[in-house]
């Protein structure tokens, strides 16, 4: 039965997925298995019988259109209930597999024990019929579509867990931004007092221009002001949340936004000159790293 695909347009998806579909036609059994893992781009690896070559490009196009990104491993196996006269054994390949399997184990294995294993391997049993019928090729493509639909459903379910954890860490960062606000007035006052004490200790007996001193002090305090960083970080968080809720195929965009968030957090830490504020910055960095780890598996 064909799986029912969930509408992915507004769903956050993981790049990890699995789909397995089987079917029968004209005394033949078809099995298609597709696995996906995270990757920066789309990498498709097909392992199929030679008779499936005519539809490989169509399957690749289907995967590119529906799965977008990730490492995709596709396995297609075909077996038959037809009389043996329609099939021949690839003796060279059979012997090759037998030699390799024996080399993997330390104990001796009889030919009788090895035979079922080797006969199930791809291309060992070859059909005398070189080409598939159009009906068979359509079945292969249809089964591939069903396997892709299973993967998308799987990815959506995985995406729900990813989204929940990412949203939790994002909320933590936004709360920490608010904790910085009441510290700002105290921080500025402490830095100003410290500078004045240093001046009185080392420079007050030297000739100086009070107006110039005041200007330099104001300029220095402006350089330590973190208002712009707080505003930009808050805006980045809002943009990140909006994009997160958009969902589908937004992994790269979310990673770019996370990089901008990191720049603002780093600047806050560099300007802080306050233990409590620096502690908050470290906590925000930790939460952002957790977000980045999860984004590595977001489509």
Legacy VTK file of the C-alpha trace (Angstrom):
# vtk DataFile Version 3.0
C-alpha trace
ASCII
DATASET POLYDATA
POINTS 299 float
0.000 0.000 0.000
1.315 3.427 -0.905
2.355 5.487 2.113
0.605 8.774 2.698
3.081 11.626 2.659
2.723 14.474 5.119
2.708 17.945 3.576
6.295 19.131 4.130
5.957 22.748 3.023
5.862 24.172 6.569
7.547 21.314 8.428
11.089 21.330 9.751
12.811 18.159 8.567
15.826 16.190 9.667
18.225 14.915 7.014
18.145 11.454 8.622
15.541 9.094 7.182
14.747 5.541 6.184
12.318 4.004 3.710
11.771 0.390 2.686
9.179 -0.795 0.164
8.585 -4.127 -1.569
6.358 -5.236 -4.426
5.594 -8.120 -6.774
5.000 -8.367 -10.514
5.192 -11.200 -13.042
6.766 -13.719 -10.638
9.358 -11.177 -9.513
9.902 -9.644 -6.094
11.171 -6.068 -5.843
12.764 -4.460 -2.784
13.815 -0.818 -2.558
15.594 0.475 0.503
16.676 4.114 0.899
18.690 5.591 3.766
19.557 9.270 4.223
22.133 10.972 6.427
23.204 14.563 6.922
25.478 16.181 4.341
26.196 19.725 3.190
24.935 18.871 -0.288
23.025 16.140 -2.100
25.071 12.964 -2.576
23.193 10.049 -4.145
24.663 6.529 -4.225
22.768 3.864 -6.174
23.276 0.129 -5.831
21.006 -1.456 -8.416
20.872 -4.395 -10.845
22.071 -3.592 -14.343
18.526 -4.053 -15.663
17.471 -0.944 -13.696
19.858 1.364 -15.553
17.090 2.865 -17.758
15.357 4.408 -14.713
18.396 5.408 -12.637
18.342 8.993 -13.908
14.622 9.250 -13.148
15.202 7.971 -9.609
18.032 10.468 -9.136
15.778 13.303 -10.312
13.043 12.159 -7.934
15.462 12.149 -5.003
16.887 15.570 -5.916
13.409 17.078 -6.173
11.935 15.535 -3.030
14.840 15.038 -0.594
16.789 18.205 -1.520
19.944 17.566 0.545
21.852 14.864 2.402
23.662 11.622 1.665
21.216 9.201 0.050
21.973 5.472 -0.294
19.581 3.573 -2.592
19.498 -0.219 -2.740
17.307 -2.044 -5.282
17.068 -5.845 -5.184
15.117 -8.075 -7.567
14.451 -11.778 -7.040
12.231 -14.176 -8.965
9.982 -17.177 -8.487
10.364 -18.066 -12.166
11.860 -21.451 -13.233
15.661 -21.639 -13.021
15.951 -21.981 -16.793
15.327 -18.246 -17.073
18.404 -17.486 -14.991
22.150 -18.113 -15.117
24.810 -17.934 -12.430
27.689 -15.532 -12.808
30.410 -18.046 -11.943
33.284 -15.557 -11.789
31.383 -13.310 -9.394
30.225 -16.303 -7.347
33.836 -17.471 -6.847
34.971 -13.949 -6.012
32.321 -13.575 -3.288
33.101 -17.063 -1.932
36.797 -16.243 -1.597
36.120 -12.883 0.081
33.603 -14.341 2.535
35.982 -17.122 3.576
38.718 -14.545 4.151
36.477 -12.706 6.633
36.138 -15.634 9.076
38.675 -17.815 10.862
36.674 -21.056 10.731
36.139 -23.211 7.677
32.742 -22.879 5.995
31.381 -25.442 3.620
30.201 -24.592 0.124
26.714 -25.708 1.148
26.632 -23.146 3.962
27.993 -20.354 1.792
25.741 -20.910 -1.202
22.504 -19.320 0.140
24.443 -16.226 1.209
26.302 -15.818 -2.085
23.201 -16.446 -4.209
21.412 -13.585 -2.435
24.149 -11.082 -3.337
23.574 -8.646 -6.241
24.374 -9.780 -9.797
25.245 -13.393 -8.839
21.975 -14.690 -10.270
21.398 -13.052 -13.645
18.299 -13.201 -15.744
18.592 -14.323 -19.353
16.265 -11.486 -20.119
18.515 -8.451 -20.589
15.916 -5.721 -20.449
12.971 -4.943 -18.214
9.582 -4.304 -19.679
8.124 -0.766 -19.463
5.671 -2.086 -16.852
8.502 -3.338 -14.659
10.378 -0.051 -14.916
7.241 1.842 -13.896
6.928 -0.393 -10.852
10.540 0.351 -9.858
9.933 4.097 -10.079
6.644 3.801 -8.194
8.289 1.857 -5.371
11.091 4.415 -5.230
8.484 7.159 -4.863
6.873 5.296 -1.973
10.233 4.830 -0.254
10.953 8.559 -0.650
7.564 9.371 0.872
8.369 7.150 3.856
11.644 9.011 4.290
9.925 12.388 4.206
7.472 11.259 6.877
10.400 9.924 8.907
12.297 13.193 8.449
9.326 15.240 9.610
8.977 13.196 12.795
12.707 13.579 13.482
12.399 17.280 12.673
9.824 17.778 15.426
12.338 16.663 18.047
15.068 18.849 16.518
12.800 21.885 16.413
11.732 21.426 20.035
15.333 21.308 21.274
16.491 24.210 19.080
13.547 26.379 20.186
14.377 25.601 23.823
17.974 26.783 23.420
16.865 29.872 21.496
14.453 30.830 24.277
17.300 30.435 26.770
19.456 32.901 24.797
16.592 35.424 24.604
16.100 35.213 28.386
19.808 35.807 28.917
19.676 38.929 26.735
17.066 40.353 29.095
19.251 39.508 32.097
22.015 41.709 30.649
19.842 44.849 30.494
19.703 45.628 34.259
23.470 45.035 34.529
24.361 47.643 31.924
23.881 50.747 34.110
25.924 49.290 36.958
28.654 48.115 34.566
29.096 51.548 32.968
29.198 53.263 36.363
31.851 50.841 37.626
34.045 51.273 34.548
33.764 55.067 34.754
34.625 55.064 38.453
37.615 52.813 37.836
38.944 55.084 35.080
38.585 58.183 37.259
40.361 56.477 40.150
43.233 55.520 37.869
43.451 59.089 36.588
43.427 60.591 40.083
46.093 58.165 41.182
48.483 58.641 38.289
47.640 61.809 36.348
45.915 64.416 38.517
49.122 66.349 39.291
50.065 66.560 35.608
48.846 69.396 33.341
45.705 68.375 31.477
42.695 69.784 29.675
39.543 68.891 31.605
37.349 69.295 28.535
39.599 67.008 26.479
39.652 64.510 29.315
35.868 64.510 29.426
35.672 64.015 25.656
38.091 61.091 25.745
36.168 59.538 28.601
32.892 59.843 26.701
34.505 58.366 23.567
35.882 55.406 25.527
32.544 54.749 27.219
30.766 54.834 23.853
33.131 52.149 22.546
32.140 49.932 25.481
28.422 50.502 24.987
26.658 47.226 24.118
23.221 48.580 23.201
23.676 47.931 19.465
24.886 44.377 20.079
21.898 43.654 22.320
19.469 45.029 19.736
21.062 43.138 16.837
21.233 39.892 18.824
17.555 40.218 19.716
16.695 40.865 16.067
18.743 37.847 14.954
16.908 35.681 17.512
13.523 36.878 16.226
14.587 36.226 12.616
15.904 32.796 13.598
12.600 31.859 15.267
10.594 33.072 12.265
12.778 31.034 9.905
12.611 28.012 12.217
8.819 28.114 12.035
8.949 28.398 8.242
10.503 24.978 8.419
11.073 23.284 5.102
14.653 23.183 3.729
15.856 26.085 5.884
18.894 24.387 7.472
21.540 26.422 5.647
19.727 29.700 6.263
19.379 28.917 9.971
23.119 28.171 10.119
23.913 31.568 8.585
21.707 33.333 11.149
23.349 31.350 13.968
26.754 32.599 12.762
25.543 36.209 13.018
24.202 35.516 16.517
27.618 34.176 17.456
29.358 37.346 16.270
27.130 39.537 18.441
27.592 37.281 21.491
31.375 37.355 21.031
31.343 41.156 20.834
29.274 41.334 24.024
31.873 39.188 25.762
34.751 41.340 24.503
33.108 44.550 25.714
31.657 43.244 28.981
34.434 43.912 31.533
32.012 42.534 34.115
32.135 39.061 35.665
28.358 38.559 35.885
27.861 39.689 32.291
30.693 37.502 31.020
29.138 34.532 32.798
25.880 35.208 30.946
27.815 35.446 27.667
29.406 32.028 28.305
25.959 30.551 28.934
24.664 32.042 25.673
27.663 30.639 23.780
26.982 27.189 25.206
23.318 27.331 24.135
24.300 28.559 20.660
26.776 25.677 20.233
23.980 23.237 21.048
21.837 24.913 18.382
24.644 24.638 15.814
25.090 20.931 16.566
21.408 20.304 15.921
21.419 22.447 12.770
23.997 20.078 11.303
21.161 17.594 10.784
18.420 20.025 9.692
17.385 19.913 6.044
LINES 1 300
299 0 1 2 3 4 5 6 7 8 9 10 11 12 13 14 15 16 17 18 19 20 21 22 23 24 25 26 27 28 29 30 31 32 33 34 35 36 37 38 39 40 41 42 43 44 45 46 47 48 49 50 51 52 53 54 55 56 57 58 59 60 61 62 63 64 65 66 67 68 69 70 71 72 73 74 75 76 77 78 79 80 81 82 83 84 85 86 87 88 89 90 91 92 93 94 95 96 97 98 99 100 101 102 103 104 105 106 107 108 109 110 111 112 113 114 115 116 117 118 119 120 121 122 123 124 125 126 127 128 129 130 131 132 133 134 135 136 137 138 139 140 141 142 143 144 145 146 147 148 149 150 151 152 153 154 155 156 157 158 159 160 161 162 163 164 165 166 167 168 169 170 171 172 173 174 175 176 177 178 179 180 181 182 183 184 185 186 187 188 189 190 191 192 193 194 195 196 197 198 199 200 201 202 203 204 205 206 207 208 209 210 211 212 213 214 215 216 217 218 219 220 221 222 223 224 225 226 227 228 229 230 231 232 233 234 235 236 237 238 239 240 241 242 243 244 245 246 247 248 249 250 251 252 253 254 255 256 257 258 259 260 261 262 263 264 265 266 267 268 269 270 271 272 273 274 275 276 277 278 279 280 281 282 283 284 285 286 287 288 289 290 291 292 293 294 295 296 297 298
